[in-house]
């Protein structure tokens, strides 16, 4: 049975719905960000996955093919004296440097926050050590600590003290800590200075009216208010200094022996000998250490409360 044209149902409107202006904006933003996100994932996620895969393999391009060893590289790390010394000094280096940088940073920031003539010049001079490249600073301090021609050694000799900083294992470690603290404290100080300038002056005036001295004002007002910033800077410095390579490389080359070798320097040494599997295993351990430090720092930051 045929139907007449008149009885045919009207053409249904298109079910496609046009995007709203807000939706089009989000779509355009997503399309513009897609290349950047893809590039970031490729340069971050791919190396990370490749490092994990190499950590369970014995791979040296000079002696192919690759060999799956499972946890063999990590078992080897457990008995590696160089690795044990490296992770020991890495922890000493990170914790010691960060603690001293925060202490001296707060002191320097408090001085730079005071009102005196040429204050801006003092703030500029404070940044000079931080602006010097790490390798240049390491080489300069290496000359100062030199056992034959160093200025510090000459001063010790005049005072009747005989001590070779870069030959003694403990002295070499202390020397690297000194250089790192000297180099990075200005950055910590200028960061904390920004926080100090945000403390209301009215709080100090009220404290003076109540009879508080400068030390009491610092402990009861300044320190609590800058504590969240201090924890943030401390967490950043710890994570950043875990990957320090150039300072021990240029100053002591990991010596004497391997007493000043850090994890990043040990990784470089393994890569230089084309031992990619073992280097990847050390990198995985280093990643876990960084993750633990970051998690602890985040936990502490969330627990910090400003109380006056």
Backbone as JSON, one array per atom type, in Angstrom:
{
  "sequence": "XXXXXXXXXXXXXXXXXXXXXXXXXXXXXXXXXXXXXXXXXXXXXXXXXXXXXXXXXXXXXXXXXXXXXXXXXXXXXXXXXXXXXXXXXXXXXXXXXXXXXXXXXXXXXXXXXXXXXXXXXXXXXXXXXXXXXXXXXXXXXXXXXXXXXXXXXXXXXXXXXXXXXXXXXXXXXXXXXXXXXXXXXXXXXXXXXXXXXXXXXXXXXXXXXXXXXXXXXXXXXXXXXXXXXXXXXXXXXXXXXXXXXXXXXXXXXXXXXXXXXXXXXXXXXXXXXXXXXXXXXXXXXXXXXXXXXXXXXXXXXXXXXXXX",
  "N": [[0.85, -1.19, 0.0], [0.6, 2.08, -0.92], [1.7, 5.25, 0.29], [0.57, 8.54, 0.44], [2.07, 11.62, -0.53], [1.27, 13.68, 1.04], [0.62, 12.5, 3.45], [3.09, 11.83, 4.53], [5.48, 11.91, 7.18], [6.75, 14.9, 8.72], [10.04, 16.17, 7.98], [12.51, 15.25, 10.23], [14.23, 17.31, 12.55], [17.78, 17.95, 12.53], [19.73, 15.9, 14.62], [22.09, 16.69, 15.61], [23.7, 18.75, 17.86], [24.8, 21.99, 18.2], [27.92, 23.18, 19.58], [28.15, 24.98, 22.61], [29.26, 28.35, 23.38], [31.03, 28.32, 25.54], [31.77, 25.62, 25.59], [33.06, 25.42, 23.13], [35.25, 27.01, 23.6], [36.63, 25.56, 25.59], [37.21, 23.29, 24.07], [38.86, 24.37, 22.07], [40.98, 25.22, 23.7], [41.86, 22.74, 24.66], [42.74, 21.53, 22.27], [44.82, 23.24, 21.59], [46.55, 22.83, 23.72], [47.17, 20.18, 23.49], [49.46, 19.38, 21.81], [51.59, 20.25, 23.47], [51.16, 18.82, 25.84], [51.41, 16.22, 24.85], [54.1, 16.26, 24.01], [55.32, 16.69, 26.46], [54.61, 14.36, 27.88], [55.94, 12.51, 26.3], [58.63, 13.19, 26.67], [58.92, 12.81, 29.36], [57.36, 10.66, 30.5], [58.04, 8.48, 28.82], [60.97, 8.22, 29.09], [60.97, 7.56, 31.82], [59.57, 5.11, 31.98], [61.23, 3.6, 30.32], [63.57, 3.61, 31.84], [62.79, 2.08, 34.05], [62.36, -0.38, 32.77], [64.96, -0.94, 31.86], [66.22, -1.24, 34.28], [65.81, -3.8, 35.15], [67.31, -5.3, 33.55], [70.36, -6.55, 32.14], [72.35, -4.59, 30.49], [74.56, -3.54, 28.14], [75.64, -1.63, 25.6], [78.01, -2.16, 24.28], [78.41, -4.81, 24.59], [76.29, -6.61, 23.4], [73.63, -9.16, 23.44], [70.74, -7.66, 25.13], [70.01, -8.74, 28.48], [67.69, -10.25, 30.51], [67.5, -9.81, 33.94], [65.94, -9.58, 36.13], [65.55, -8.87, 39.5], [68.23, -8.68, 39.79], [70.07, -6.54, 39.43], [69.36, -4.85, 41.55], [69.88, -6.48, 43.73], [72.61, -6.62, 43.47], [73.23, -3.99, 44.06], [72.74, -3.95, 46.79], [74.97, -5.14, 47.91], [77.01, -3.51, 47.09], [79.7, -1.57, 47.83], [80.41, 0.98, 47.0], [77.94, 2.05, 46.25], [76.66, 2.01, 48.75], [78.23, 3.82, 50.19], [77.75, 6.06, 48.61], [74.96, 6.55, 48.88], [74.89, 7.02, 51.57], [76.46, 9.37, 51.86], [74.95, 11.01, 50.22], [72.54, 11.35, 51.67], [73.58, 12.59, 53.97], [74.63, 14.88, 52.8], [72.32, 16.1, 51.69], [70.51, 16.45, 53.9], [72.19, 17.79, 55.76], [73.05, 20.06, 54.29], [70.58, 21.32, 53.66], [69.51, 21.89, 56.22], [71.46, 23.67, 57.3], [71.37, 25.68, 55.34], [68.78, 26.67, 55.67], [68.92, 27.65, 58.3], [71.02, 29.62, 58.19], [69.93, 31.06, 56.1], [67.58, 32.18, 57.16], [68.72, 33.84, 59.11], [70.3, 35.6, 57.52], [68.28, 36.68, 55.9], [66.79, 38.03, 57.84], [68.61, 40.0, 58.58], [68.85, 41.39, 56.14], [66.32, 42.35, 55.96], [66.17, 44.33, 57.77], [66.22, 47.87, 58.45], [68.51, 49.91, 57.0], [71.22, 51.92, 55.74], [72.17, 51.64, 52.3], [70.88, 49.24, 51.89], [69.7, 47.99, 49.68], [71.93, 47.58, 48.08], [73.31, 45.74, 49.64], [71.55, 43.57, 49.48], [71.84, 42.95, 46.82], [74.56, 42.21, 46.65], [74.44, 39.97, 48.22], [73.4, 38.03, 46.53], [75.43, 37.27, 44.85], [77.1, 34.86, 45.28], [75.17, 32.87, 44.66], [74.66, 33.4, 42.01], [76.94, 32.62, 40.72], [78.16, 30.12, 38.56], [77.88, 26.62, 39.4], [80.02, 24.86, 38.83], [82.15, 26.63, 38.44], [82.29, 27.78, 40.99], [82.92, 25.47, 42.47], [85.46, 24.78, 41.45], [86.89, 27.06, 42.2], [86.75, 26.96, 45.03], [88.0, 24.55, 45.34], [90.62, 25.18, 44.75], [91.09, 26.9, 46.92], [91.01, 25.08, 49.03], [93.18, 23.54, 48.43], [95.93, 21.4, 49.11], [98.55, 22.3, 48.85], [98.81, 24.86, 47.61], [96.65, 26.27, 48.49], [94.65, 28.91, 49.89], [93.28, 28.59, 52.3], [94.64, 26.4, 53.4], [97.16, 27.55, 53.71], [96.61, 29.49, 55.64], [95.91, 27.83, 57.77], [98.39, 26.59, 58.2], [99.94, 28.73, 59.09], [98.72, 29.1, 61.51], [99.5, 26.88, 62.79], [98.15, 24.53, 62.34], [97.74, 21.42, 60.9], [96.16, 20.04, 58.32], [94.68, 18.26, 55.75], [92.26, 19.02, 53.64], [90.94, 18.0, 51.27], [92.05, 15.55, 50.99], [91.62, 14.0, 53.21], [88.9, 11.86, 54.02], [86.67, 12.65, 55.66], [87.17, 15.38, 55.87], [86.95, 16.14, 53.17], [84.23, 15.68, 52.71], [83.09, 17.53, 54.49], [84.09, 19.88, 53.36], [82.73, 19.95, 50.89], [80.13, 20.26, 51.8], [80.37, 22.8, 52.97], [80.87, 24.43, 50.72], [78.51, 24.03, 49.24], [76.55, 25.05, 50.98], [77.43, 27.72, 51.16], [77.0, 28.45, 48.51], [74.21, 28.16, 47.99], [72.76, 29.33, 50.05], [72.22, 32.18, 49.72], [70.04, 32.15, 47.86], [68.04, 30.88, 49.37], [67.85, 32.76, 51.42], [66.94, 35.1, 50.09], [64.47, 34.24, 49.27], [63.15, 33.74, 51.7], [63.25, 36.3, 52.65], [61.33, 37.57, 51.08], [59.05, 36.49, 52.25], [59.28, 37.57, 54.83], [58.84, 40.24, 54.38], [56.16, 40.29, 54.08], [55.06, 40.15, 56.58], [52.95, 41.71, 58.84], [53.66, 44.97, 60.06], [52.31, 45.97, 62.22], [51.99, 43.92, 64.04], [54.49, 43.64, 65.26], [54.69, 46.12, 66.47], [52.61, 45.96, 68.31], [53.62, 43.89, 69.87], [55.89, 45.12, 70.97], [54.69, 47.04, 72.52], [53.55, 45.39, 74.41], [55.8, 44.66, 75.75], [57.62, 42.86, 74.66], [60.8, 41.6, 73.69], [63.24, 41.83, 70.95], [64.09, 39.15, 70.39], [62.03, 37.57, 71.48], [59.93, 38.47, 69.88], [60.75, 37.49, 67.44], [60.59, 34.68, 67.81], [57.91, 34.32, 68.49], [56.37, 35.66, 66.61], [57.61, 36.21, 64.01], [58.87, 33.72, 63.18], [56.7, 31.74, 63.35], [55.0, 32.8, 61.33], [56.47, 32.69, 58.98], [56.93, 30.02, 58.76], [55.4, 28.15, 57.09], [56.38, 28.93, 54.52], [59.11, 28.46, 54.93], [59.17, 25.67, 55.28], [58.31, 24.89, 52.75], [60.41, 25.87, 51.1], [62.51, 24.41, 52.2], [61.72, 21.77, 51.54], [61.83, 21.94, 48.76], [64.6, 22.47, 48.39], [65.74, 20.13, 49.39], [64.8, 18.12, 47.62], [65.82, 19.09, 45.21], [68.6, 19.11, 45.7], [69.15, 16.45, 45.88], [69.74, 15.61, 43.37], [72.16, 16.72, 42.75], [75.12, 16.97, 40.95], [77.28, 18.26, 39.72], [78.86, 19.63, 41.66], [80.32, 17.71, 43.47], [81.6, 16.41, 41.37], [83.25, 18.33, 40.08], [84.79, 19.25, 42.18], [85.92, 17.19, 43.81], [85.81, 14.86, 42.37], [84.41, 12.7, 43.32], [86.11, 11.63, 45.2], [88.19, 11.58, 48.25], [88.9, 8.23, 47.24], [85.78, 6.89, 47.19], [84.39, 8.52, 48.84], [83.04, 10.97, 48.67], [81.18, 10.57, 46.77], [78.03, 10.93, 45.26], [74.6, 9.89, 44.62], [73.78, 10.8, 42.07], [76.23, 11.3, 40.85], [77.3, 8.73, 40.84], [75.55, 7.45, 39.11], [76.2, 8.78, 36.74], [78.81, 7.85, 36.39], [78.36, 5.13, 35.91], [76.9, 5.26, 33.55], [78.84, 6.36, 31.91], [80.51, 4.21, 31.58], [78.95, 2.66, 30.01], [77.2, 0.97, 31.28], [74.24, 0.52, 31.33], [72.02, -0.81, 32.43], [72.62, -1.2, 35.19], [72.99, 1.46, 35.93], [70.39, 2.39, 35.53], [69.04, 1.0, 37.52], [70.1, 2.23, 39.8], [69.06, 4.75, 39.34], [66.32, 4.27, 39.67], [66.24, 3.71, 42.41], [67.06, 6.2, 43.32], [64.89, 7.74, 42.45], [62.89, 6.71, 44.12], [63.83, 7.57, 46.59], [63.63, 10.35, 46.25], [60.85, 10.51, 45.97], [60.01, 9.7, 48.52], [61.09, 11.74, 50.1], [59.69, 13.93, 49.04], [57.04, 13.23, 49.71], [57.14, 13.19, 52.52], [57.85, 15.87, 52.98], [55.58, 17.15, 51.93], [53.64, 16.2, 53.69], [54.52, 17.33, 56.12], [54.26, 20.02, 55.46], [51.5, 20.3, 55.2], [50.77, 19.99, 57.8], [51.67, 22.17, 59.07], [50.85, 24.96, 60.97], [49.84, 28.28, 61.36], [50.3, 30.0, 64.19], [49.88, 32.47, 66.53]],
  "CA": [[0.0, 0.0, 0.0], [1.41, 3.28, -1.04], [1.29, 6.41, 1.11], [0.62, 9.81, -0.28], [3.1, 12.56, -0.05], [0.69, 14.53, 2.08], [0.62, 11.8, 4.74], [4.46, 11.58, 5.0], [5.82, 12.71, 8.37], [7.67, 16.01, 8.43], [11.46, 15.85, 8.16], [12.95, 15.49, 11.61], [15.39, 18.21, 12.62], [19.06, 17.29, 12.78], [19.96, 15.61, 16.03], [23.33, 17.31, 16.03], [23.57, 19.99, 18.62], [26.0, 22.82, 18.1], [28.57, 23.44, 20.85], [27.99, 26.32, 23.18], [30.48, 29.15, 23.32], [31.93, 27.84, 26.59], [32.31, 24.32, 25.16], [34.01, 25.65, 22.05], [36.47, 27.55, 24.19], [37.34, 24.44, 26.22], [37.71, 22.44, 23.0], [39.99, 25.06, 21.47], [42.08, 25.17, 24.65], [42.38, 21.37, 24.67], [43.47, 21.29, 21.03], [46.06, 24.0, 21.64], [47.44, 22.26, 24.73], [47.45, 18.79, 23.18], [50.86, 19.14, 21.42], [52.48, 20.45, 24.61], [50.98, 17.68, 26.74], [52.0, 15.04, 24.19], [55.55, 16.39, 24.08], [55.73, 16.51, 27.86], [54.49, 12.95, 28.2], [56.97, 11.77, 25.58], [59.94, 13.49, 27.24], [58.93, 12.47, 30.79], [56.84, 9.32, 30.77], [58.81, 7.47, 28.09], [62.24, 7.91, 29.77], [60.72, 6.92, 33.11], [59.24, 3.7, 31.72], [62.43, 2.97, 29.78], [64.49, 3.42, 32.96], [62.32, 0.93, 34.83], [62.61, -1.59, 31.98], [66.4, -1.2, 31.84], [66.69, -1.58, 35.63], [65.69, -5.25, 35.34], [68.07, -5.93, 32.47], [71.8, -6.34, 32.05], [72.46, -4.04, 29.14], [75.73, -2.76, 27.79], [75.64, -1.61, 24.14], [79.26, -2.69, 23.75], [78.36, -6.27, 24.68], [74.91, -7.06, 23.25], [72.33, -8.5, 23.52], [70.23, -7.42, 26.47], [69.71, -9.95, 29.24], [66.77, -10.0, 31.63], [68.08, -10.3, 35.2], [64.98, -9.39, 37.22], [66.03, -8.02, 40.59], [69.68, -8.88, 39.92], [70.77, -5.26, 39.61], [69.09, -4.33, 42.89], [70.63, -7.33, 44.65], [74.0, -6.19, 43.36], [73.34, -2.73, 44.78], [72.75, -4.21, 48.23], [76.33, -5.49, 48.32], [77.97, -2.6, 46.46], [80.22, -0.62, 48.82], [80.36, 2.32, 46.42], [76.56, 2.5, 46.36], [76.37, 2.27, 50.16], [78.88, 5.08, 50.54], [77.1, 7.14, 47.86], [73.66, 6.88, 49.45], [75.16, 7.59, 52.89], [76.86, 10.77, 51.72], [73.82, 11.75, 49.64], [71.64, 11.73, 52.76], [74.28, 13.59, 54.79], [74.74, 16.09, 51.99], [71.01, 16.72, 51.53], [69.99, 16.91, 55.19], [73.09, 18.78, 56.34], [73.0, 21.3, 53.51], [69.27, 21.96, 53.79], [69.38, 22.44, 57.57], [72.32, 24.85, 57.42], [70.88, 26.71, 54.44], [67.6, 27.29, 56.28], [69.33, 28.43, 59.48], [71.72, 30.83, 57.74], [69.02, 31.82, 55.25], [66.7, 32.98, 58.02], [69.54, 34.88, 59.72], [70.65, 36.59, 56.5], [67.05, 37.37, 55.5], [66.44, 38.96, 58.91], [69.51, 41.15, 58.46], [68.51, 42.15, 54.94], [64.99, 42.96, 56.15], [66.31, 45.49, 58.66], [66.33, 49.16, 57.77], [69.82, 50.52, 57.12], [71.66, 52.52, 54.5], [72.71, 50.71, 51.3], [70.24, 47.95, 52.05], [69.52, 47.4, 48.35], [73.24, 47.11, 47.64], [73.6, 44.51, 50.4], [70.73, 42.5, 48.92], [72.43, 42.57, 45.53], [75.8, 41.5, 46.92], [74.07, 38.67, 48.78], [73.07, 37.09, 45.46], [76.59, 36.95, 44.03], [77.45, 33.43, 45.29], [74.15, 32.07, 43.99], [74.74, 33.66, 40.57], [78.13, 31.98, 40.16], [77.9, 28.72, 38.17], [78.35, 25.68, 40.41], [81.33, 24.34, 38.47], [83.13, 27.69, 38.71], [82.43, 27.86, 42.45], [83.61, 24.27, 42.93], [86.88, 24.89, 41.1], [87.49, 28.1, 43.02], [86.92, 26.45, 46.39], [89.0, 23.47, 45.29], [91.91, 25.85, 44.85], [91.23, 27.39, 48.29], [91.27, 23.94, 49.92], [94.33, 22.78, 47.93], [96.88, 21.11, 50.18], [99.86, 22.91, 48.62], [98.74, 26.28, 47.26], [95.37, 26.84, 48.91], [94.67, 30.0, 50.88], [92.85, 28.05, 53.59], [95.75, 25.59, 53.91], [98.22, 28.47, 54.13], [96.19, 30.08, 56.91], [96.05, 26.78, 58.79], [99.81, 26.39, 58.48], [100.39, 29.87, 59.91], [98.17, 28.92, 62.85], [100.04, 25.66, 63.36], [97.21, 23.42, 62.15], [98.04, 20.63, 59.71], [94.99, 19.23, 57.94], [94.44, 18.27, 54.3], [90.81, 18.92, 53.51], [90.46, 17.2, 50.15], [92.67, 14.22, 51.05], [90.93, 13.28, 54.28], [87.5, 11.62, 53.61], [85.74, 13.5, 56.42], [87.43, 16.77, 55.47], [86.39, 16.36, 51.84], [82.77, 15.79, 52.84], [82.78, 18.82, 55.13], [84.4, 20.93, 52.39], [81.64, 20.02, 49.92], [78.98, 20.86, 52.5], [80.62, 24.25, 53.11], [80.69, 25.08, 49.41], [77.1, 23.99, 48.86], [75.83, 26.0, 51.83], [77.81, 29.06, 50.71], [76.45, 28.71, 47.18], [72.75, 28.17, 47.9], [72.12, 30.1, 51.12], [71.62, 33.43, 49.23], [68.72, 31.89, 47.27], [67.11, 30.64, 50.48], [67.68, 34.02, 52.14], [66.11, 36.04, 49.33], [63.11, 33.69, 49.27], [62.57, 34.0, 53.02], [63.09, 37.75, 52.75], [60.03, 37.9, 50.5], [58.05, 36.17, 53.26], [59.4, 38.51, 55.95], [58.24, 41.53, 54.01], [54.71, 40.17, 54.16], [54.62, 40.14, 57.98], [52.47, 43.06, 59.18], [54.44, 45.7, 61.04], [51.48, 46.21, 63.4], [52.2, 42.84, 65.01], [55.69, 43.96, 66.02], [54.38, 47.28, 67.32], [51.8, 45.48, 69.44], [54.51, 43.11, 70.73], [56.73, 46.05, 71.72], [53.84, 47.64, 73.56], [53.39, 44.38, 75.46], [57.07, 44.45, 76.43], [58.41, 41.78, 74.07], [62.07, 42.01, 73.11], [63.37, 41.33, 69.56], [64.18, 37.68, 70.33], [60.69, 37.04, 71.7], [59.14, 38.8, 68.69], [61.13, 36.57, 66.37], [60.09, 33.33, 68.07], [56.46, 34.28, 68.63], [55.68, 36.29, 65.48], [58.27, 36.02, 62.72], [59.06, 32.31, 62.83], [55.44, 31.06, 63.0], [54.4, 33.3, 60.1], [57.25, 32.27, 57.81], [57.17, 28.58, 58.81], [54.96, 27.46, 55.86], [57.33, 29.23, 53.45], [60.36, 27.78, 55.25], [59.0, 24.24, 54.99], [58.26, 24.75, 51.29], [61.76, 26.05, 50.57], [63.3, 23.27, 52.64], [61.36, 20.61, 50.73], [62.38, 22.16, 47.42], [66.05, 22.34, 48.4], [66.09, 18.72, 49.59], [64.57, 17.37, 46.38], [66.74, 19.59, 44.18], [69.98, 18.74, 46.01], [69.33, 15.02, 45.68], [70.25, 15.37, 42.02], [73.39, 17.48, 42.53], [76.19, 16.18, 40.35], [78.42, 19.06, 39.3], [79.74, 20.03, 42.76], [81.34, 16.68, 43.77], [82.37, 16.06, 40.16], [84.28, 19.33, 39.8], [85.61, 19.57, 43.35], [86.68, 16.04, 44.33], [85.62, 13.7, 41.48], [83.93, 11.59, 44.13], [87.14, 11.14, 46.1], [89.15, 10.48, 48.07], [88.19, 6.96, 47.09], [84.43, 7.23, 46.78], [83.77, 9.07, 50.05], [82.17, 12.1, 48.34], [80.32, 10.21, 45.63], [76.59, 10.97, 45.5], [73.89, 9.0, 43.72], [73.8, 11.33, 40.71], [77.58, 11.1, 40.32], [77.47, 7.3, 40.58], [74.81, 7.16, 37.89], [77.0, 9.27, 35.61], [79.94, 6.97, 36.21], [77.89, 3.9, 35.3], [76.54, 5.58, 32.16], [80.08, 6.57, 31.17], [81.06, 2.88, 31.25], [77.91, 2.0, 29.2], [76.48, -0.01, 32.09], [72.95, 1.18, 31.4], [71.11, -1.53, 33.31], [72.97, -0.89, 36.57], [72.71, 2.88, 36.12], [68.94, 2.53, 35.63], [68.65, 0.53, 38.85], [70.43, 3.31, 40.75], [68.1, 5.83, 39.08], [65.05, 3.9, 40.29], [66.42, 3.93, 43.84], [67.08, 7.65, 43.52], [63.51, 8.2, 42.29], [62.16, 6.34, 45.33], [64.28, 8.47, 47.66], [63.01, 11.65, 45.98], [59.41, 10.38, 46.25], [59.84, 9.68, 49.97], [61.37, 13.1, 50.59], [58.58, 14.79, 48.64], [55.85, 12.87, 50.49], [57.35, 13.66, 53.89], [57.77, 17.32, 52.96], [54.18, 17.54, 51.74], [52.93, 15.89, 54.94], [54.9, 18.35, 57.1], [53.69, 21.3, 55.03], [50.06, 20.31, 55.49], [50.57, 20.03, 59.24], [52.15, 23.45, 59.61], [49.79, 25.92, 61.24], [50.32, 29.59, 61.82], [49.7, 30.35, 65.48], [50.57, 33.59, 67.19]],
  "C": [[0.89, 1.24, 0.0], [0.83, 4.41, -0.22], [1.45, 7.66, 0.27], [1.69, 10.7, 0.32], [2.58, 13.4, 1.09], [0.75, 13.88, 3.44], [2.02, 11.52, 5.29], [4.78, 12.46, 6.2], [6.8, 13.82, 8.02], [9.11, 15.6, 8.72], [11.9, 16.22, 9.58], [14.15, 16.42, 11.62], [16.66, 17.43, 12.94], [19.29, 17.11, 14.28], [21.27, 16.2, 16.54], [23.06, 18.62, 16.76], [24.87, 20.76, 18.52], [26.57, 23.06, 19.5], [28.27, 24.86, 21.32], [29.32, 27.05, 23.11], [31.5, 28.67, 24.35], [32.57, 26.52, 26.18], [33.33, 24.49, 24.04], [35.33, 26.19, 22.58], [37.3, 26.44, 24.85], [37.94, 23.51, 25.16], [38.93, 23.07, 22.33], [41.22, 25.03, 22.39], [42.72, 23.79, 24.69], [43.2, 21.07, 23.43], [44.8, 22.03, 21.02], [47.06, 23.4, 22.62], [47.88, 20.84, 24.39], [48.89, 18.56, 22.73], [51.83, 19.28, 22.58], [52.39, 19.27, 25.56], [51.61, 16.42, 26.15], [53.52, 15.08, 24.26], [56.06, 16.15, 25.49], [55.66, 15.05, 28.27], [55.6, 12.14, 27.53], [58.34, 11.97, 26.22], [60.03, 13.13, 28.72], [58.52, 11.03, 31.03], [57.66, 8.24, 30.08], [60.17, 7.19, 28.74], [62.04, 7.19, 31.1], [60.43, 5.43, 32.93], [60.46, 2.96, 31.2], [63.46, 2.7, 30.88], [64.09, 2.21, 33.8], [62.59, -0.38, 34.08], [64.1, -1.94, 31.98], [66.91, -1.65, 33.21], [66.61, -3.08, 35.9], [66.43, -6.0, 34.23], [69.57, -5.68, 32.68], [72.09, -5.9, 30.63], [73.69, -3.17, 29.03], [75.83, -2.78, 26.27], [76.92, -2.17, 23.52], [79.28, -4.21, 23.75], [76.9, -6.73, 24.59], [74.85, -8.58, 23.3], [71.95, -8.2, 24.96], [69.89, -8.75, 27.15], [68.82, -9.58, 30.41], [67.34, -10.63, 32.89], [67.13, -10.11, 36.37], [65.49, -8.41, 38.25], [67.54, -8.12, 40.78], [70.45, -7.6, 40.14], [70.58, -4.71, 41.01], [69.78, -5.18, 43.96], [72.11, -6.97, 44.63], [74.22, -4.88, 44.11], [73.46, -2.95, 46.29], [74.14, -4.55, 48.74], [77.4, -4.59, 47.75], [78.42, -1.55, 47.47], [80.19, 0.81, 48.3], [78.94, 2.89, 46.53], [76.21, 2.84, 47.8], [76.98, 3.58, 50.61], [78.18, 6.26, 49.87], [75.77, 7.53, 48.5], [73.83, 7.46, 50.85], [75.52, 9.07, 52.76], [75.76, 11.61, 51.09], [72.88, 12.23, 50.72], [72.28, 12.77, 53.66], [74.32, 14.92, 54.07], [73.4, 16.83, 51.93], [70.51, 17.28, 52.85], [70.86, 18.0, 55.79], [73.02, 20.11, 55.61], [71.69, 22.04, 53.72], [69.11, 22.6, 55.16], [70.21, 23.71, 57.72], [71.85, 25.99, 56.53], [69.66, 27.42, 55.03], [68.0, 28.16, 57.48], [70.01, 29.74, 59.05], [70.83, 31.69, 56.85], [68.1, 32.71, 56.05], [67.49, 34.12, 58.66], [69.87, 35.99, 58.72], [69.41, 37.38, 56.07], [66.62, 38.37, 56.57], [67.32, 40.2, 58.87], [69.14, 42.01, 57.26], [67.15, 42.82, 55.05], [65.05, 44.18, 57.06], [66.5, 46.76, 57.83], [67.7, 49.77, 58.03], [70.21, 51.09, 55.75], [72.3, 51.46, 53.61], [72.12, 49.31, 51.44], [70.07, 47.25, 50.7], [70.84, 46.86, 47.8], [73.61, 45.81, 48.35], [72.79, 43.34, 49.87], [71.3, 42.03, 47.59], [73.71, 41.76, 45.73], [75.51, 40.1, 47.46], [73.85, 37.62, 47.7], [74.27, 36.66, 44.63], [76.97, 35.47, 44.09], [76.45, 32.56, 44.54], [74.23, 32.24, 42.48], [75.95, 33.0, 39.93], [77.79, 30.55, 39.76], [78.56, 27.75, 39.16], [79.75, 25.15, 40.1], [82.42, 25.37, 38.75], [83.38, 27.82, 40.21], [83.21, 26.67, 42.99], [85.1, 24.33, 42.64], [87.58, 25.95, 41.94], [87.74, 27.63, 44.45], [87.92, 25.3, 46.42], [90.4, 24.06, 45.39], [92.13, 26.36, 46.28], [91.59, 26.27, 49.27], [92.5, 23.14, 49.49], [95.39, 22.62, 49.01], [98.23, 21.76, 50.04], [99.78, 24.42, 48.45], [97.5, 26.98, 47.8], [95.52, 27.9, 49.98], [94.27, 29.48, 52.25], [93.96, 27.21, 54.21], [96.89, 26.47, 54.41], [97.88, 29.11, 55.47], [96.3, 29.08, 58.04], [97.5, 26.59, 59.19], [100.36, 27.5, 59.36], [99.89, 29.76, 61.34], [98.65, 27.64, 63.51], [99.13, 24.46, 63.24], [97.54, 22.73, 60.84], [96.83, 19.73, 59.39], [94.76, 19.38, 56.43], [92.96, 18.0, 54.04], [90.4, 17.91, 52.45], [91.13, 15.83, 50.08], [92.01, 13.37, 52.12], [89.46, 13.07, 53.89], [86.5, 12.51, 54.34], [85.92, 14.96, 56.02], [86.86, 17.09, 54.11], [84.87, 16.5, 51.9], [82.37, 17.12, 53.46], [83.03, 19.96, 54.15], [83.27, 21.07, 51.37], [80.39, 20.61, 50.55], [79.15, 22.37, 52.63], [80.36, 24.97, 51.8], [79.22, 25.12, 49.03], [76.26, 24.97, 49.68], [76.15, 27.43, 51.41], [77.14, 29.43, 49.39], [74.95, 28.93, 47.2], [72.05, 28.97, 48.99], [71.55, 31.43, 50.62], [70.24, 33.24, 48.6], [67.68, 31.66, 48.35], [66.82, 31.95, 51.21], [66.76, 34.98, 51.39], [64.67, 35.55, 49.25], [62.43, 33.95, 50.6], [62.37, 35.49, 53.23], [61.74, 38.19, 52.18], [58.91, 37.59, 51.48], [58.09, 37.13, 54.43], [58.75, 39.85, 55.62], [56.73, 41.49, 54.02], [54.18, 40.12, 55.58], [54.17, 41.55, 58.36], [53.3, 43.72, 60.27], [53.65, 45.94, 62.32], [51.67, 45.13, 64.46], [53.43, 43.12, 65.87], [55.45, 45.15, 66.94], [53.57, 46.85, 68.53], [52.66, 44.67, 70.41], [55.4, 44.02, 71.56], [55.93, 46.73, 72.82], [53.65, 46.68, 74.73], [54.69, 44.04, 76.17], [57.93, 43.34, 75.86], [59.71, 42.35, 73.5], [62.2, 41.43, 71.71], [63.42, 39.82, 69.45], [62.8, 37.07, 70.51], [59.78, 37.32, 70.5], [59.46, 37.85, 67.54], [60.51, 35.2, 66.58], [58.57, 33.26, 68.08], [55.7, 34.84, 67.42], [56.33, 35.89, 64.15], [58.31, 34.54, 62.32], [57.75, 31.57, 62.53], [54.86, 31.5, 61.66], [55.16, 32.85, 58.85], [57.48, 30.75, 57.78], [56.63, 27.85, 57.58], [55.91, 27.69, 54.68], [58.65, 28.5, 53.68], [60.29, 26.3, 54.93], [58.98, 24.01, 53.48], [59.65, 24.86, 50.67], [62.65, 24.87, 50.96], [63.01, 22.02, 51.83], [61.92, 20.74, 49.32], [63.88, 21.94, 47.39], [66.46, 20.89, 48.58], [65.94, 17.94, 48.29], [65.55, 17.8, 45.31], [68.16, 19.11, 44.43], [70.22, 17.24, 45.94], [69.95, 14.71, 44.32], [71.52, 16.16, 41.72], [74.49, 16.56, 42.03], [77.46, 17.01, 40.14], [79.38, 19.42, 40.43], [80.74, 18.93, 43.13], [82.19, 16.31, 42.56], [83.52, 17.04, 39.95], [85.24, 19.53, 40.97], [86.47, 18.39, 43.79], [86.64, 14.82, 43.42], [85.21, 12.46, 42.27], [84.91, 11.09, 45.17], [87.22, 11.93, 47.4], [88.47, 9.11, 48.13], [86.85, 7.23, 46.48], [83.66, 7.84, 47.94], [82.82, 10.22, 49.76], [81.33, 11.82, 47.1], [78.85, 10.27, 46.06], [75.9, 10.11, 44.45], [73.95, 9.49, 42.27], [75.17, 11.13, 40.07], [77.82, 9.63, 40.0], [76.73, 6.88, 39.32], [75.61, 7.59, 36.67], [78.19, 8.36, 35.34], [79.53, 5.66, 35.54], [77.49, 4.12, 33.83], [77.8, 5.75, 31.33], [80.74, 5.25, 30.78], [80.05, 2.03, 30.48], [77.17, 0.9, 29.96], [75.08, 0.52, 32.36], [71.98, 0.49, 32.36], [71.36, -1.19, 34.77], [72.69, 0.58, 36.88], [71.21, 3.12, 36.27], [68.45, 2.06, 36.99], [68.95, 1.58, 39.91], [69.45, 4.47, 40.58], [66.74, 5.53, 39.71], [65.12, 4.1, 41.81], [66.39, 5.43, 44.16], [65.68, 8.23, 43.39], [62.7, 7.89, 43.55], [62.55, 7.24, 46.5], [63.66, 9.85, 47.49], [61.52, 11.61, 46.31], [59.15, 10.39, 47.75], [60.06, 11.08, 50.55], [60.2, 14.03, 50.26], [57.33, 14.51, 49.45], [55.97, 13.37, 51.93], [57.24, 15.18, 53.95], [56.34, 17.82, 52.79], [53.37, 17.31, 53.0], [53.23, 16.97, 55.99], [54.27, 19.69, 56.74], [52.21, 21.39, 55.38], [49.78, 20.37, 56.99], [51.02, 21.33, 59.87], [50.97, 24.4, 59.76], [50.42, 27.2, 61.76], [49.57, 29.95, 63.09], [50.54, 31.43, 66.12], [49.98, 33.79, 68.58]]
}
